[in-house]
Amino acid sequence: MRLRMSSTLLAVGLTLSSAAAAEGVRSASMLANTCAGCHSTHGASAGEQMPTIGGMDNGYLYDVLRDYKTGVRGSTIMGRIMRGYTDREIHAIAAYFAAQPWVSTDRVAVATDLHIARDIHARQCETCHEDGGREQEDKSPRLAGQWAGYLEYALEACREIGHRCRPRKMGERVMELSDAEIAALARFYESEK
C-alpha cells in the first residue's frame, strides 16, 4: 500500500512538473513574442538594421538585454521594452532566443572587401571571434552571417560610445578602425555563413 501510494505521488509529481516545464516554455515563447516585430518570431531578423538574435549565446543575450534595461546600452526602443521585464523574464527571453537556430543572411561580399576585412579580422578580431566570426565564446556574439547594416552601426556606436563595447579591449580595437575598414569588416562578416 505504501509503495503504491509513493508511486502514485511520484507519477502526479512528474505530471505536474512536466506541465510546469511546458508552461515555462510557453511563457518564454510568449515573452519573446514582444521581440517579433523587429527580430521575427524566432530571432532571424529580416531587416538589415535589426540584428539576428536567434542562436546567439545565452549569456551574451542576457547581458545585452540587462544593459538595455539598466541604461548602460543606450537605445530608442529596447530600453523601454526591457524595463518592463524582471531579471527572471529577461533570462527566459535570452534562453528562448539562444535555443533557436541561427539563420545567416544570404548576401555575399565584394572580393576587395574580403581581402581587406580578412586582414582586419585576423589582426583585430580573431582572438574573440574565431572561425570568421562563427564562434561564440566568453559571451561574445556571433558575427558571421549577421546583417552588415547592423554590424556597421554597432561598430560605429562602439567607437563613438566606448561603454557600449564589451569587453573593453573591443572598444580599444574598434577605435583604431576607419569608417572604410568598419564598412568592409561588416560586409565580410555578413558574407560569412
C-alpha positions as CSV (number, residue, x, y, z in Angstrom):
1,M,0.0,0.0,0.0
2,R,2.8,2.4,1.0
3,L,4.7,1.6,-2.2
4,R,1.6,2.1,-4.4
5,M,0.9,5.5,-2.6
6,S,4.5,6.6,-3.2
7,S,4.3,5.5,-6.9
8,T,1.1,7.4,-7.3
9,L,2.5,10.6,-5.7
10,L,5.6,10.3,-7.9
11,A,3.5,10.0,-11.0
12,V,1.4,13.0,-10.0
13,G,4.5,15.0,-9.2
14,L,6.1,14.2,-12.5
15,T,3.0,15.1,-14.4
16,L,2.8,18.4,-12.6
17,S,6.4,19.1,-13.1
18,S,6.1,18.3,-16.8
19,A,3.1,20.7,-17.1
20,A,5.1,23.4,-15.2
21,A,8.0,22.9,-17.6
22,A,5.7,23.1,-20.6
23,E,4.1,26.3,-19.2
24,G,7.6,27.8,-18.7
25,V,8.4,27.1,-22.4
26,R,5.1,28.7,-23.4
27,S,5.8,31.6,-21.1
28,A,9.3,32.2,-22.5
29,S,7.9,32.0,-26.0
30,M,5.1,34.4,-25.1
31,L,7.6,36.9,-23.6
32,A,9.8,36.6,-26.7
33,N,6.9,37.5,-28.9
34,T,7.4,41.1,-27.9
35,C,10.5,41.0,-30.0
36,A,8.9,39.5,-33.1
37,G,8.1,42.9,-34.7
38,C,11.8,43.7,-35.2
39,H,13.7,40.4,-34.7
40,S,11.0,38.0,-36.0
41,T,9.4,35.2,-34.1
42,H,12.5,33.0,-33.9
43,G,15.0,35.8,-33.9
44,A,16.0,35.7,-37.6
45,S,15.7,39.4,-38.5
46,A,14.5,40.2,-42.0
47,G,15.7,43.8,-41.8
48,E,19.3,45.0,-42.4
49,Q,19.3,47.4,-39.4
50,M,17.9,44.8,-36.9
51,P,20.3,42.1,-35.7
52,T,19.5,38.4,-35.9
53,I,19.4,37.2,-32.3
54,G,18.2,33.6,-32.7
55,G,21.0,31.2,-31.9
56,M,23.2,33.8,-30.1
57,D,25.0,32.9,-26.9
58,N,22.6,32.9,-23.9
59,G,24.9,34.8,-21.6
60,Y,25.6,37.4,-24.3
61,L,21.9,38.0,-24.9
62,Y,21.2,38.3,-21.2
63,D,24.0,40.8,-20.7
64,V,22.8,42.9,-23.6
65,L,19.2,42.9,-22.5
66,R,20.2,43.8,-19.0
67,D,22.3,46.6,-20.3
68,Y,19.3,48.0,-22.2
69,K,17.2,47.7,-19.0
70,T,19.7,49.5,-16.8
71,G,20.6,52.1,-19.4
72,V,24.2,51.0,-19.8
73,R,23.4,50.5,-23.5
74,G,21.5,53.4,-25.0
75,S,18.6,52.8,-27.3
76,T,15.4,54.3,-28.7
77,I,13.1,51.4,-28.0
78,M,15.0,48.5,-26.4
79,G,15.5,50.2,-23.0
80,R,11.8,51.0,-22.7
81,I,10.8,47.4,-23.5
82,M,13.4,45.8,-21.2
83,R,12.4,48.0,-18.2
84,G,9.1,46.2,-18.3
85,Y,10.7,42.8,-17.5
86,T,12.1,41.2,-14.4
87,D,15.5,39.7,-14.4
88,R,13.9,36.2,-14.5
89,E,11.9,37.2,-17.5
90,I,15.0,38.6,-19.2
91,H,16.7,35.2,-18.6
92,A,13.7,33.4,-20.1
93,I,13.8,35.7,-23.2
94,A,17.6,35.2,-23.7
95,A,17.3,31.5,-23.2
96,Y,14.4,31.3,-25.7
97,F,16.4,33.1,-28.5
98,A,19.6,31.2,-27.7
99,A,17.8,27.9,-28.3
100,Q,16.6,29.0,-31.7
101,P,18.6,28.0,-34.8
102,W,21.0,30.6,-36.3
103,V,19.9,32.0,-39.7
104,S,22.5,33.8,-41.8
105,T,21.8,36.4,-44.3
106,D,22.1,35.4,-48.0
107,R,24.4,38.2,-49.0
108,V,27.9,37.9,-50.4
109,A,30.7,40.3,-50.2
110,V,32.8,42.0,-52.9
111,A,36.2,40.5,-53.3
112,T,38.2,43.7,-52.4
113,D,36.2,44.0,-49.2
114,L,37.0,40.4,-48.3
115,H,40.8,40.8,-48.7
116,I,40.9,44.0,-46.5
117,A,38.4,42.6,-44.0
118,R,40.1,39.3,-43.6
119,D,43.3,41.1,-42.6
120,I,41.4,43.3,-40.1
121,H,39.7,40.3,-38.7
122,A,42.9,38.3,-38.2
123,R,44.6,41.3,-36.6
124,Q,41.9,42.8,-34.5
125,C,39.0,40.3,-34.0
126,E,40.1,36.7,-34.3
127,T,41.1,36.3,-30.6
128,C,37.5,36.6,-29.5
129,H,35.5,35.9,-32.7
130,E,37.2,32.8,-34.0
131,D,36.4,30.9,-37.2
132,G,35.5,34.0,-39.2
133,G,33.1,35.3,-36.5
134,R,31.2,32.0,-36.1
135,E,32.5,31.1,-32.6
136,Q,30.7,32.5,-29.5
137,E,33.0,32.1,-26.6
138,D,33.0,34.1,-23.3
139,K,29.8,35.9,-24.2
140,S,31.0,37.2,-27.5
141,P,28.3,37.4,-30.2
142,R,28.2,35.5,-33.4
143,L,29.2,37.9,-36.3
144,A,29.3,35.6,-39.3
145,G,26.0,35.8,-41.2
146,Q,24.8,38.9,-39.3
147,W,23.4,41.9,-41.3
148,A,26.2,44.3,-42.4
149,G,24.0,47.3,-41.8
150,Y,23.5,46.4,-38.1
151,L,27.2,45.4,-37.7
152,E,28.4,48.7,-39.2
153,Y,26.0,50.6,-36.8
154,A,27.1,48.6,-33.8
155,L,30.9,49.0,-34.6
156,E,30.4,52.8,-35.1
157,A,28.5,53.0,-31.9
158,C,31.2,51.1,-30.1
159,R,33.8,53.5,-31.5
160,E,31.8,56.6,-30.5
161,I,30.3,55.4,-27.2
162,G,33.0,53.3,-25.7
163,H,30.9,51.9,-22.8
164,R,28.7,50.1,-25.3
165,C,31.5,47.7,-26.2
166,R,32.2,44.7,-24.0
167,P,34.8,43.7,-23.2
168,R,36.8,47.0,-23.0
169,K,39.5,45.7,-25.3
170,M,37.0,45.6,-28.1
171,G,36.4,49.3,-27.8
172,E,40.1,49.9,-27.9
173,R,40.5,47.8,-31.1
174,V,37.5,49.4,-32.8
175,M,38.8,52.9,-32.1
176,E,41.7,52.1,-34.4
177,L,39.4,51.3,-37.4
178,S,38.5,53.9,-40.1
179,D,34.9,54.2,-41.5
180,A,36.0,52.3,-44.6
181,E,37.5,49.5,-42.5
182,I,34.4,49.2,-40.4
183,A,32.2,49.0,-43.6
184,A,34.5,46.3,-45.1
185,L,34.5,44.3,-41.9
186,A,30.7,44.5,-41.6
187,R,30.3,43.2,-45.2
188,F,32.9,40.5,-44.6
189,Y,31.0,39.1,-41.6
190,E,27.7,39.4,-43.4
191,S,29.1,37.1,-46.2
192,E,30.4,34.5,-43.8
193,K,27.9,31.8,-43.1
